[in-house]
Amino acid sequence: MNVLLLLAHNDDEYFCSLRIREELRSGNRVLVVYLTHGSIYGADSKTRIAESTRVLTGLGVNPADIFLTGYEKNIFDCRLPERIVDGYRSLCALMDTTPIDRIYVMAWEGGHPDHDASHMIGVAFARARNLRQQLYEFPAYNAARKRPGSAAVMQFINGNRDILATSLNRMHAFHALALARSYKTQRATFLALLPGSIVQLLLRGHQAYRRVPEDRDYTQPPHHGTLFYERRFRLPFDRFVKSAGALYEYM
C-alpha cells in the first residue's frame, strides 16, 4: 500500500512517528509531503529540512519519498491558509500518477493555522481520490481543555474518544521522546511540548489517531473558547476562514 502523510512543517512528524514506523513495518510505502517552507523568512529552512530528513530516514522512510512542496512553492510558516489552494493544487500535481491507498493528516484542532489548513487540504485531496474512508487524523496540540497559556499535547479535543491508538512499550516511548532532541532549531518549542509528550507517551502509552468524520463543519471553529493559534498568533478564526475558505469548493 502507498500511504500518504501530509504535514505542515518540518518537525510535525514527531507527533505521528509511531504511526510511520508501524506502516513501514507492515510493508507499506510512506510518502511524506511538507506543505510549508518551514520558516517565516526561510532563513533556517534547509537546517529544519535536514533535521526532519534524518528523523524520517531513521524511521525507515525512503529519502526519495520525502517531498518539500511548501519549500518549492515558497509557502512560508503561518501562510498556508492564504496559499491553501496553491498547496492543494501542488499536492494534486505531485501525486497525479501515484496511487494512494491511505492518508494521514494533522488534526483539526486549532493548534496552529498551518496544521488546520493542511488538514483541509488532506480532506479535499481524499475526496478527489475517493478516499474519505481511508482518511485519518492525528493530534499535535490544542487548547481545548487546558488552562490559559498551556496546551494539550497529542490529545484529541474530545479526550481521545473513538481513537485507533498506536500502542507502545516503554522502550518505544523513550525512543519517540528522544526524537525531540533531533530538532535543535526548535529546542524551545519541544521543551514546552515535553511535559505533555511524557504524559501521553510514557503514562498513557500510545499515540492517538482516528478516522476523519465526514460530517465535520469546517466553517465552525474546532472547539469552543479561544483557539491556541488565536492566543499565540493573534489570528481570529473568522480571519482563518476568510483565507482558508477558498478551498471549500474542493471539499
C-alpha positions, 0 to 999 in steps of 0.5 A: 500500500502507498500511504500518504502523510501530509504535514505542515512543517518540518518537525510535525512528524514527531507527533505521528512517528509511531504511526510511520514506523508501524506502516513501514513495518507492515510493508507499506510505502510512506510518502511524506509531503511538507506543505510549508517552507518551514520558516517565516523568512526561510532563513533556517529552512534547509537546517529544519529540512535536514533535521526532519530528513534524518528523523524520517530516514531513521524511521525507515522512510525512503529519502526519495519519498520525502517531498518539500512542496511548501519549500518549492512553492515558497509557502512560508510558516503561518501562510498556508491558509492564504496559499491553501489552494496553491498547496492543494493544487501542488499536492494534486500535481505531485501525486497525479500518477501515484496511487494512494491507498491511505492518508494521514493528516494533522488534526483539526484542532486549532493548534496552529493555522498551518496544521488546520489548513493542511488538514483541509487540504488532506480532506479535499485531496481524499475526496478527489481520490475517493478516499474519505474512508481511508482518511485519518487524523492525528493530534499535535496540540490544542487548547481545548481543555487546558488552562490559559497559556498551556496546551494539550499535547497529542490529545484529541479535543474530545479526550481521545474518544473513538481513537485507533491508538498506536500502542507502545512499550516503554522502550518505544516511548523513550525512543519517540521522546528522544526524537525531540532532541533531533530538532535543535532549531526548535529546542524551545518549542519541544521543551514546552511540548515535553511535559505533555509528550511524557504524559501521553507517551510514557503514562498513557502509552500510545499515540492517538489517531482516528478516522476523519468524520465526514460530517465535520463543519469546517466553517465552525471553529474546532472547539469552543473558547479561544483557539491556541493559534488565536492566543499565540498568533493573534489570528481570529478564526473568522480571519482563518476562514476568510483565507482558508475558505477558498478551498471549500469548493474542493471539499 
